[in-house]
């Protein structure tokens, strides 16, 4: 849109209005179509996790032995049976929607817990004295010396499998990832001039760590957490597949795969559909993480902004 100069009658370009944060993020997201599809799918899964148990709990638990192992893509049992039924005649589609809550809840709780604890310990290890940092890093080395899945198997074998215990075990095994990443970032950031200026002005260590350093580390942690969410979800599915995760009548996608493995030759759909839900969710998280890695990097963000192609 142009304006006319009243003195010279020459058109003057009007400066574009600056975009708000949300329109700018949506614009960058739209430029990456794969990331856009990933976000749409993840939103659908979140909605399923929130509303699935309220809407489909009864249908997911209702048994119909006449329809046991019913094949998919038939509407004999109504639209809820479009993906087939399991060995007890329960429709698979509502079971997947209901199981999304436990699956995503366990992964989200483990990621939030491990990232919060790991970031806090990493801040202390990177900004405190060398002795304190060494002690914290040895603690991380001890946790990392045990394979995460093996440690979860041992702990859950001694404890009763439940949502809380799964979150606790998986969170503990993922703490070193955030701890080591945060410490490495803090060791580099603490040498910058704005941190030195804060120290000269007498700012406390807590204020420097949480007010000045932590905001610089958060973008990296968010990107790692997105990838780690997929890893934790696969770990939970593996534990449920081994029979030491969530136990019936509670359900997760991994438990549904475990229950359908013995029917792979005769009723492949029992394990295929929940397995596909796991694959699509982890793939969407990986695509979103790749987009966030670019969007949160000031040196690469222009690739996703309007006009980025002309600048490249």
C-alpha positions as a Python dict, from the first residue, in 0.01 Angstrom:
ca = {
    (1, 'X'): (0, 0, 0),
    (2, 'X'): (137, 344, -91),
    (3, 'X'): (82, 704, 14),
    (4, 'X'): (120, 1024, -195),
    (5, 'X'): (355, 1304, -94),
    (6, 'X'): (144, 1624, -106),
    (7, 'X'): (443, 1839, -211),
    (8, 'X'): (594, 1631, -487),
    (9, 'X'): (299, 1401, -575),
    (10, 'X'): (534, 1101, -561),
    (11, 'X'): (418, 777, -406),
    (12, 'X'): (572, 690, -73),
    (13, 'X'): (569, 330, 46),
    (14, 'X'): (399, 277, 380),
    (15, 'X'): (606, 82, 628),
    (16, 'X'): (454, -262, 702),
    (17, 'X'): (309, -305, 1046),
    (18, 'X'): (524, -524, 1269),
    (19, 'X'): (379, -868, 1337),
    (20, 'X'): (300, -989, 1685),
    (21, 'X'): (480, -1290, 1834),
    (22, 'X'): (204, -1540, 1757),
    (23, 'X'): (147, -1441, 1391),
    (24, 'X'): (522, -1444, 1339),
    (25, 'X'): (556, -1795, 1485),
    (26, 'X'): (261, -1921, 1278),
    (27, 'X'): (411, -1766, 966),
    (28, 'X'): (744, -1940, 1026),
    (29, 'X'): (565, -2265, 1099),
    (30, 'X'): (363, -2243, 777),
    (31, 'X'): (681, -2216, 572),
    (32, 'X'): (775, -2566, 689),
    (33, 'X'): (486, -2781, 572),
    (34, 'X'): (614, -3099, 738),
    (35, 'X'): (638, -2921, 1072),
    (36, 'X'): (287, -2782, 1019),
    (37, 'X'): (147, -3132, 964),
    (38, 'X'): (340, -3253, 1269),
    (39, 'X'): (189, -2982, 1489),
    (40, 'X'): (-162, -3059, 1362),
    (41, 'X'): (-117, -3428, 1440),
    (42, 'X'): (24, -3355, 1786),
    (43, 'X'): (-267, -3123, 1863),
    (44, 'X'): (-507, -3402, 1767),
    (45, 'X'): (-323, -3643, 1998),
    (46, 'X'): (-335, -3393, 2284),
    (47, 'X'): (-709, -3348, 2231),
    (48, 'X'): (-746, -3727, 2230),
    (49, 'X'): (-551, -3748, 2556),
    (50, 'X'): (-772, -3483, 2718),
    (51, 'X'): (-1116, -3581, 2592),
    (52, 'X'): (-1066, -3944, 2489),
    (53, 'X'): (-1129, -4104, 2831),
    (54, 'X'): (-1434, -3886, 2891),
    (55, 'X'): (-1596, -3968, 2558),
    (56, 'X'): (-1482, -4323, 2478),
    (57, 'X'): (-1397, -4491, 2810),
    (58, 'X'): (-1712, -4706, 2809),
    (59, 'X'): (-1668, -4809, 2446),
    (60, 'X'): (-1301, -4892, 2500),
    (61, 'X'): (-1383, -5133, 2785),
    (62, 'X'): (-1701, -5288, 2643),
    (63, 'X'): (-1648, -5653, 2549),
    (64, 'X'): (-1824, -5826, 2262),
    (65, 'X'): (-1700, -6182, 2214),
    (66, 'X'): (-1901, -6218, 1895),
    (67, 'X'): (-1681, -5950, 1738),
    (68, 'X'): (-1346, -6077, 1872),
    (69, 'X'): (-1059, -6002, 1633),
    (70, 'X'): (-1301, -5834, 1393),
    (71, 'X'): (-1111, -5708, 1085),
    (72, 'X'): (-1069, -5337, 1014),
    (73, 'X'): (-1244, -5121, 754),
    (74, 'X'): (-1588, -5262, 826),
    (75, 'X'): (-1879, -5078, 985),
    (76, 'X'): (-2070, -5379, 1111),
    (77, 'X'): (-2007, -5265, 1470),
    (78, 'X'): (-2045, -4893, 1393),
    (79, 'X'): (-1783, -4632, 1311),
    (80, 'X'): (-1593, -4701, 1634),
    (81, 'X'): (-1503, -5043, 1493),
    (82, 'X'): (-1349, -4908, 1172),
    (83, 'X'): (-1000, -5016, 1288),
    (84, 'X'): (-1117, -5360, 1398),
    (85, 'X'): (-1154, -5517, 1741),
    (86, 'X'): (-920, -5698, 1981),
    (87, 'X'): (-932, -6051, 2123),
    (88, 'X'): (-1216, -5957, 2358),
    (89, 'X'): (-1418, -5776, 2094),
    (90, 'X'): (-1330, -5427, 2218),
    (91, 'X'): (-1302, -5170, 1934),
    (92, 'X'): (-944, -5060, 1872),
    (93, 'X'): (-1010, -4697, 1774),
    (94, 'X'): (-1157, -4586, 2111),
    (95, 'X'): (-888, -4785, 2292),
    (96, 'X'): (-618, -4592, 2106),
    (97, 'X'): (-786, -4262, 2190),
    (98, 'X'): (-817, -4356, 2558),
    (99, 'X'): (-463, -4495, 2576),
    (100, 'X'): (-325, -4164, 2445),
    (101, 'X'): (-380, -4008, 2788),
    (102, 'X'): (-158, -4249, 2982),
    (103, 'X'): (104, -4264, 2707),
    (104, 'X'): (142, -3887, 2672),
    (105, 'X'): (99, -3824, 3046),
    (106, 'X'): (388, -4055, 3136),
    (107, 'X'): (614, -3905, 2869),
    (108, 'X'): (525, -3545, 2959),
    (109, 'X'): (572, -3602, 3332),
    (110, 'X'): (908, -3769, 3284),
    (111, 'X'): (1036, -3498, 3048),
    (112, 'X'): (918, -3210, 3269),
    (113, 'X'): (1064, -3368, 3582),
    (114, 'X'): (1399, -3460, 3430),
    (115, 'X'): (1439, -3126, 3250),
    (116, 'X'): (1359, -2922, 3562),
    (117, 'X'): (1594, -3118, 3787),
    (118, 'X'): (1865, -3151, 3523),
    (119, 'X'): (1855, -2780, 3436),
    (120, 'X'): (1877, -2680, 3802),
    (121, 'X'): (2172, -2911, 3869),
    (122, 'X'): (2337, -2799, 3546),
    (123, 'X'): (2308, -2433, 3644),
    (124, 'X'): (2467, -2504, 3980),
    (125, 'X'): (2740, -2723, 3830),
    (126, 'X'): (2828, -2466, 3565),
    (127, 'X'): (2823, -2152, 3779),
    (128, 'X'): (2934, -2274, 4122),
    (129, 'X'): (3281, -2373, 4236),
    (130, 'X'): (3479, -2641, 4059),
    (131, 'X'): (3441, -2883, 4352),
    (132, 'X'): (3061, -2859, 4352),
    (133, 'X'): (3053, -2899, 3975),
    (134, 'X'): (3273, -3209, 3994),
    (135, 'X'): (3048, -3374, 4253),
    (136, 'X'): (2735, -3308, 4047),
    (137, 'X'): (2896, -3437, 3729),
    (138, 'X'): (3008, -3758, 3905),
    (139, 'X'): (2644, -3808, 4006),
    (140, 'X'): (2543, -3777, 3642),
    (141, 'X'): (2814, -4025, 3544),
    (142, 'X'): (2679, -4277, 3796),
    (143, 'X'): (2329, -4254, 3649),
    (144, 'X'): (2460, -4278, 3294),
    (145, 'X'): (2673, -4584, 3378),
    (146, 'X'): (2352, -4789, 3390),
    (147, 'X'): (2160, -4840, 3066),
    (148, 'X'): (1839, -4641, 3109),
    (149, 'X'): (1607, -4921, 3000),
    (150, 'X'): (1785, -5177, 3218),
    (151, 'X'): (1768, -4946, 3520),
    (152, 'X'): (1396, -4894, 3460),
    (153, 'X'): (1343, -5271, 3434),
    (154, 'X'): (1522, -5335, 3765),
    (155, 'X'): (1341, -5060, 3956),
    (156, 'X'): (996, -5145, 3818),
    (157, 'X'): (1056, -5512, 3894),
    (158, 'X'): (1089, -5418, 4262),
    (159, 'X'): (814, -5155, 4262),
    (160, 'X'): (452, -5185, 4159),
    (161, 'X'): (409, -5071, 3796),
    (162, 'X'): (202, -4754, 3794),
    (163, 'X'): (189, -4419, 3621),
    (164, 'X'): (371, -4247, 3909),
    (165, 'X'): (649, -4507, 3929),
    (166, 'X'): (698, -4501, 3552),
    (167, 'X'): (728, -4122, 3553),
    (168, 'X'): (975, -4134, 3843),
    (169, 'X'): (1197, -4401, 3689),
    (170, 'X'): (1203, -4253, 3340),
    (171, 'X'): (1267, -3902, 3478),
    (172, 'X'): (1568, -4020, 3679),
    (173, 'X'): (1723, -4193, 3379),
    (174, 'X'): (1696, -3876, 3164),
    (175, 'X'): (1834, -3623, 3415),
    (176, 'X'): (2198, -3647, 3291),
    (177, 'X'): (2095, -3538, 2940),
    (178, 'X'): (1971, -3199, 3063),
    (179, 'X'): (2236, -3168, 3332),
    (180, 'X'): (2532, -3205, 3096),
    (181, 'X'): (2374, -2985, 2828),
    (182, 'X'): (2291, -2706, 3073),
    (183, 'X'): (2636, -2715, 3232),
    (184, 'X'): (2807, -2689, 2892),
    (185, 'X'): (2588, -2392, 2798),
    (186, 'X'): (2647, -2219, 3134),
    (187, 'X'): (3025, -2257, 3109),
    (188, 'X'): (3015, -2070, 2779),
    (189, 'X'): (2758, -1805, 2875),
    (190, 'X'): (2923, -1713, 3205),
    (191, 'X'): (3218, -1569, 3011),
    (192, 'X'): (3005, -1315, 2828),
    (193, 'X'): (3012, -947, 2909),
    (194, 'X'): (2653, -915, 3036),
    (195, 'X'): (2721, -1177, 3304),
    (196, 'X'): (3044, -1006, 3406),
    (197, 'X'): (2858, -673, 3420),
    (198, 'X'): (2594, -826, 3648),
    (199, 'X'): (2867, -959, 3877),
    (200, 'X'): (3037, -620, 3893),
    (201, 'X'): (2705, -456, 3984),
    (202, 'X'): (2671, -692, 4280),
    (203, 'X'): (2393, -920, 4155),
    (204, 'X'): (2354, -1238, 4357),
    (205, 'X'): (2442, -1578, 4213),
    (206, 'X'): (2080, -1687, 4214),
    (207, 'X'): (1974, -1375, 4021),
    (208, 'X'): (2251, -1420, 3766),
    (209, 'X'): (2169, -1788, 3714),
    (210, 'X'): (1791, -1758, 3689),
    (211, 'X'): (1751, -1405, 3549),
    (212, 'X'): (2045, -1377, 3308),
    (213, 'X'): (2177, -1725, 3222),
    (214, 'X'): (1871, -1952, 3231),
    (215, 'X'): (1676, -1761, 2959),
    (216, 'X'): (1974, -1814, 2728),
    (217, 'X'): (1969, -2190, 2793),
    (218, 'X'): (1593, -2248, 2766),
    (219, 'X'): (1576, -2262, 2381),
    (220, 'X'): (1832, -2541, 2374),
    (221, 'X'): (1652, -2730, 2651),
    (222, 'X'): (1318, -2696, 2474),
    (223, 'X'): (1464, -2847, 2156),
    (224, 'X'): (1618, -3136, 2350),
    (225, 'X'): (1296, -3192, 2546),
    (226, 'X'): (1099, -3227, 2222),
    (227, 'X'): (1332, -3503, 2104),
    (228, 'X'): (1347, -3658, 2450),
    (229, 'X'): (968, -3674, 2464),
    (230, 'X'): (977, -3919, 2174),
    (231, 'X'): (1253, -4123, 2340),
    (232, 'X'): (1065, -4147, 2671),
    (233, 'X'): (746, -4246, 2495),
    (234, 'X'): (931, -4526, 2316),
    (235, 'X'): (1089, -4633, 2646),
    (236, 'X'): (747, -4652, 2812),
    (237, 'X'): (615, -4853, 2519),
    (238, 'X'): (910, -5090, 2550),
    (239, 'X'): (848, -5142, 2922),
    (240, 'X'): (478, -5205, 2861),
    (241, 'X'): (571, -5444, 2580),
    (242, 'X'): (795, -5636, 2824),
    (243, 'X'): (505, -5660, 3070),
    (244, 'X'): (649, -5440, 3348),
    (245, 'X'): (482, -5115, 3248),
    (246, 'X'): (119, -5015, 3288),
    (247, 'X'): (-99, -5313, 3377),
    (248, 'X'): (-462, -5381, 3273),
    (249, 'X'): (-725, -5245, 3305),
    (250, 'X'): (-515, -4932, 3239),
    (251, 'X'): (-395, -4913, 2879),
    (252, 'X'): (-115, -4751, 2684),
    (253, 'X'): (-12, -4785, 2322),
    (254, 'X'): (280, -5006, 2422),
    (255, 'X'): (54, -5236, 2621),
    (256, 'X'): (-182, -5265, 2323),
    (257, 'X'): (110, -5371, 2104),
    (258, 'X'): (216, -5625, 2367),
    (259, 'X'): (-135, -5769, 2385),
    (260, 'X'): (-156, -5799, 2007),
    (261, 'X'): (183, -5959, 1941),
    (262, 'X'): (52, -6314, 1980),
    (263, 'X'): (-206, -6251, 1708),
    (264, 'X'): (34, -6110, 1449),
    (265, 'X'): (-23, -6399, 1208),
    (266, 'X'): (-403, -6399, 1232),
    (267, 'X'): (-499, -6045, 1341),
    (268, 'X'): (-219, -5805, 1250),
    (269, 'X'): (-433, -5498, 1318),
    (270, 'X'): (-427, -5551, 1696),
    (271, 'X'): (-61, -5444, 1715),
    (272, 'X'): (-40, -5242, 1392),
    (273, 'X'): (-268, -4950, 1479),
    (274, 'X'): (-123, -4866, 1824),
    (275, 'X'): (224, -4916, 1678),
    (276, 'X'): (137, -4673, 1399),
    (277, 'X'): (21, -4420, 1660),
    (278, 'X'): (360, -4449, 1832),
    (279, 'X'): (549, -4409, 1504),
    (280, 'X'): (348, -4107, 1386),
    (281, 'X'): (378, -3933, 1724),
    (282, 'X'): (755, -3982, 1748),
    (283, 'X'): (798, -3876, 1384),
    (284, 'X'): (592, -3562, 1447),
    (285, 'X'): (802, -3479, 1752),
    (286, 'X'): (1123, -3519, 1552),
    (287, 'X'): (991, -3293, 1275),
    (288, 'X'): (883, -3033, 1531),
    (289, 'X'): (1222, -3050, 1699),
    (290, 'X'): (1399, -2988, 1367),
    (291, 'X'): (1177, -2685, 1304),
    (292, 'X'): (1237, -2550, 1654),
    (293, 'X'): (1612, -2589, 1615),
    (294, 'X'): (1598, -2347, 1323),
    (295, 'X'): (1327, -2117, 1462),
    (296, 'X'): (1509, -2064, 1794),
    (297, 'X'): (1848, -1999, 1631),
    (298, 'X'): (1886, -1627, 1544),
    (299, 'X'): (2144, -1711, 1277),
    (300, 'X'): (1912, -1959, 1100),
    (301, 'X'): (1568, -1811, 1172),
    (302, 'X'): (1564, -1608, 853),
    (303, 'X'): (1512, -1929, 654),
    (304, 'X'): (1162, -1953, 803),
    (305, 'X'): (1072, -1584, 791),
    (306, 'X'): (890, -1411, 507),
    (307, 'X'): (1140, -1322, 239),
    (308, 'X'): (1387, -1579, 367),
    (309, 'X'): (1429, -1735, 23),
    (310, 'X'): (1535, -1405, -130),
    (311, 'X'): (1794, -1358, 140),
    (312, 'X'): (1935, -1704, 81),
}
